[in-house]
Amino acid sequence: MLNGMIGNTGRWQVLAAASMSLGQTLQFFALARADVAAVAVIGALEVFVSIYLAAYVFRTEPPPGLGVTLAALAACGGVALVAFG
């Protein structure tokens, strides 16, 4: 069973896994140099960045609705408050 899962991985899955690993490693370095609150808030934006990349860059998902767009704007506002506040 495990052999079938590993054997069917493509280069995009490997790239995604490597990117996630690199992102987590960079988050640890960020925690050593910045406030925990700032790192956590900026890390929370990762979900919204992924949504917009999938919708508008890779075109693998439909564009986000109004609710997601408003949530993304609120999250960006929160990041701005943490960064400049």
Secondary structure as GFF3:
##gff-version 3
##sequence-region A 1 85
A	DSSP	alpha_helix	2	7	.	.	.	ID=ss1
A	DSSP	alpha_helix	11	33	.	.	.	ID=ss2
A	DSSP	alpha_helix	36	44	.	.	.	ID=ss3
A	DSSP	alpha_helix	46	52	.	.	.	ID=ss4
A	DSSP	pi_helix	53	57	.	.	.	ID=ss5
A	DSSP	alpha_helix	66	84	.	.	.	ID=ss6
###
